Amino acid sequence: MLTIAVCVKQVTDPEAPLSLFAIAADGRHLVPPPGTPPVLSTFDENALEAALKIKDAVGSRVTVLSMGNKLAKPVLKKTLAAGADELILLEDEQFEDLDSNGTAMVLAATIDKLGGFDIVLCGRQAADTDAGQVGMGIAAKLGIPAVTLARKVEVTDTSVRVERILPYGHEVVEAAPPVLVTASNEIGELRFPPVKAVIAAQKVQPTVWGAADLGVDLARSTRANLVKFFVPARDILCEMIGGSPQEIANGITEVLKTRIV
Amino acid sequence: MREAILDKGANMGENKGVLFLAEGRDGGLAKITYELTTAAHEIAGQLGGEVNAALFGTGLTRAVAELARLGVARVYVVDDPLFAYYHPEAYLAVATRLVRDICPSVVLMGHTDTGRELAPRLAFALDTGLCPNCVGIEVDAASDALRLTRPVFGGKADGLYSLSEDEPWIVTIAQKVFEPAVAHEGQAAEVVAFAHRVDAGSFRISVTERVEDSSEGIRLEDATVIVSGGRGIGSAEGFAELKELAAALGGCVGASRAPVDNGWVPANLQVGLTGTVVSPNVYLAVGISGAAQHIAGCSSSNTIIAINRDPEAPIFRRAHYGAVADWREVVPALTQKCRAMFG
């Protein structure tokens, strides 16, 4: 049977307003307001949806991998409720704050340990760091081709067929498995799981592996060091135009007159 | 990709300096190329070494001539139909070979569709560090290390990064951050035709079809006026109204992510961190709340005018002019007024 791995990242909810966040004293973490649960990174949800669409179409076994430290299991079990067959958590103190290279090393080692997959799916970039590197890193470390920015992924008899988005159109790309694909939001939102599946998923005990289980040495893995996060001062004073809709339209036109030649 | 790792450069030079990947467009150079030139000179001015440029594509005569006038030492050119469109394996193979040959300290690319795809591949192939989408680059005078600033958390905050010691450091630069360099007739770079030795037969990824959207009119990044709509527009019909306003202003329509996700507009109209980065003369944000990831795509516009019903909408903290109103009432009046004024 076709095998698919989906790599998902747990992130601080990107939709929560920034004014409620604090930057930790060490400058290296963003502290959400109490009671803000972490979520799956949105593009990773799109990647899982792509996997489930393939499962619907041709059948496949979908394994979800997630790496981190102190992972919120109920959040990650959402992937099982949505239709994934297996959840593997990669948890270790060493996995906290890994950069793209370290993360790719851990995920590639996991994929190797599991004997490889026909398709590895990732989100195009994480909702927190927006770096867009891990997918291509996994492919480089596994020595398999990577196709990015998929809006559609299909499996034919011999190849994986991907529609990838271009700035003004799309292209159709084919590669024989094993192949890594990164998903963009055009693939569609992750399906809503039925309540029964949510309850069943909460009873599943996921496999948990640490650095020692994977035999991965992260001592010299860092390529990019975070010095600190900060909130840049960017606010500008907005001049408000008031009045009736017609008066507002007149006011905006006056501004436009001086700006458009 | 693994082949590229084993393919050790034969003639490792002592050149150092900065290499940037120029991008062509419509026979000339893309705007980002001029901005990269400025960035490369600023970095090389502090780190020392030459500024060299590379350009891959086909039919590059005019683009190469222009690039050679931008004050760079050498222009490495691969002018071959195989490079007419970006293909990750073709571009990675030649970029890896070139970097191994000329050994720059820093490799710069634009954070464009090409740069954000190629840079991670190159960084992993060379096993060095990458900082993508940088809005600030400083050279630490004491250590000669780069200190790189990039937006994170969808543009809600910035992160300051350094890269590990192994060179070359790979950096993609956000669009519209650096002033564009100006070409001078007197300057003439040495133009080197680079032997790419790329064999398309070895590619594992094949592009079987390329489809261009038939969306008419001006491209977003070229528009001087953009009328952008958000979730508040509510429907494709609503966007038709914005299109009329944009037409009256000689501009084009953009969108935040919600209208794209809801299928009201095609994906290529999306302005933001994951869409197009724009800097028009006037950016009219209609029914857009101002999520950080959207602001990151339009904040360098000369004038931002926002119309939103919610006085607390974050867009009003980033706009130069604002009106708290229902767009359905303002836009028709504005369109009529603008037709009379600019028509």
Interface residues (C-beta under 8 A of the other chain):
Chain A: T12 P14 P17 L18 F21 I23 L30 S100 N101 A104 R124 Q125 A127 D128 T129 D130 A131 G132 Q133 M136 G137 A139 A140 K141 G143 P145 A146 V147 T148 L149 R151 I165 L166 P167 Y168 G169 H170 E171 V172 V173 E174 A175 A176 S184 N185 E186 E189 T222 R223 A224 N225 L226 V227 K228 F229 F230 V231 P232 R234 D235 I236 C238 E239 M240 I241 G242 P245 Q246 I248 A249 N250 G251 I252 T253 V255 L256 K257 R259 I260
Chain B: M1 R2 Y85 P88 E89 D113 R116 E117 P120 R121 A123 F124 A125 D127 T128 G129 L130 C131 P132 N133 R147 R150 P151 V152 F153 G154 K156 A157 D158 G159 L160 Y161 S162 L163 S164 D166 R204 I205 S206 V207 T208 E209 R210 V211 E212 D213 S215 R219 T224 V225 L249 G250 R257 V260 D261 A267 N268 L273 T274 T276 N281 V282 L284 A292 Q293 S299 N302 T303 I305 A306 I307 P314 F316 R317 R318 A319 H320 Y321 G322 A323 V324 A325 D326 E329 V330 A333 L334 Q336 K337 C338 M341 F342
